Amino acid sequence: MITIKHKGNFIFEAENEKSKITINPKEYSPIELFITGMAGCTAYDIVDFLKDKLSDFELEVEYDRREEYPRIFTKISLTYHIYSDATDEEVMNFVRSSLKKYCSTTNSLREDIEFKITLIHNGNVLVLNGDKDLNEDDELTQFLMSCGGG
């Protein structure tokens, strides 16, 4: 369970059974926390999958929201920068597994959100969904295109 307490002036304290955090929308908005949670979920998966093969990892996230209420997400772009001793195929499978199966947050988002996924492994772009040069027979490409990127 998570408990949220208003501490005054729109500052909140969130507490779970392990820790407390302060939510100050002037520093980090609830929407940014939501996106951070989603990105952190898939990032955790990738780092866990790669374990000792990983030398560096960074995930960049961009998003768009509707102007009118409810201000739902319309587009989320994830760019994975992964440096590892794994093969390109292994890394693609790990990203696919995270997005399709293991990451609860990405799998809980609305189906009409356009996802754009870029996967860069050891400096080489492996997947840029929507790119006409993608192999349409590739399972990850099909998955990414079904997310609205094609």
N, C-alpha and C positions, 0 to 999 in steps of 0.2 A: 504494500500500500504506500502511496505517496500522499503527504499532507501539504497543502499550500496555505500559508498564513500571511495575511496582509500586515506589513510592518509599518505602513504609513507612506503617503506620498507615492503611491503606485509601486512600491518596492515590496517584494514578496520573498518569503523564505520557503523553500521546498525541502521536505525532509522525507527520506525513506529509512529503512531499517539499518542502513549502512552509513549515511552521511547527510549533511545539509548543504544546500547551495542558496545563494542569494540571487534573485531574479530582479534586475534593475533594467527596465525597458529603455532607459536613456543610454545604457551601455550595451545591452544585448537584448533585443526584443524577444517576446515569446515565439514569434514566427521564425526568427533566426535560431532559437533554441530547438524548435521543431525540426527545421532543416538540418541542423547540426546533429540531432538525434538520428535522423534518417541516414545521413552521411556517415556518422559514427558507427552505425549498425553494419553497413556494408564494408566500411574500412576495417572494422574488427574482424569480420569474416575473412577478408583477403589476407590480413596479417596472420591470422590463425592458420589459414590454409597453407600459406607459404612457409611459415615457421623459420627454420634455419636457412632457407634458400633466399630470404629477403635481405637486400642490402639497403634499400631506401623506398619509401612510400609517401605519396602525397595525393590527396583527393581534392579537386577544386569543384565547387558547387555554385551554379548560378540558377536563378529561378525567376519566373514571371508570375504575377497574380492579376486577377481581374481588378479593374478599377472600382466596379460596383460591388455592393455587399450581396451575398457573402463573398469576401475577397479570396476565393479559392485559388489554388495553384493552377496555372494553365500550362506551364512548361518548367521542367527541371532538367538541367544539363549537368552531367557528372563527367569529369575528366580525371581518369585514373593515371597517375604517373608511378609506374612500378619498375624498380630495378631489382633484378633477382637472377639467380642461377637456374630458375625454372625455364622450361621451354615456352615458346609463345602459345602453343596449344594448351599447356597446363594453365597458364595465366588466363587465357580466354575461358577455359572451363571453370576456373575458380570464380571469375566475375559472373559468368552465367549462373553458377550454382548460388552465389550470394543473392543476385537479383531475383532469380526465379523461385528459390526454395528457402534459403536460410534467413534472409533479412526480413523480419516481420514488418518493419516499417515501410519498406518499398512495396511489399505485398499488401499493405493496408490502404494504400493511396487510391484515389479514384482512377478508374480505367480511362477516363477521357483526358488525363494529363499527358501532354506530349513529353516523352523522355528522349533526351539526346545523350548518348553514351559515347565517350571517346576513351579508348584504351591505348595507352602508350607504354610499351614494355621495352626497357633498355634503350629508350630514345626513339624507337620505331613505332609509328602509328599502326596499330593492328586493326582497330575497328573505329570507324567514324560513321555512325549510322546515318543513313540518308545519302551516303556517298554512292554514286552510280557504279563505282568499281568494286563494290562488295560482291562477294560470292553469294548469290541468292539461295544456294543449296545449303549454306552454312547454318546450323541450328541457332547459333548466337545472333547471326544477322537476321534470321527470321524472327527471333524473339524481339530484338531491338526494333525492327520495323513494325512489329505488332504493337509496340508501345507508342507509336505515333511518329517515329523518326524517319519513316520511309516515305 
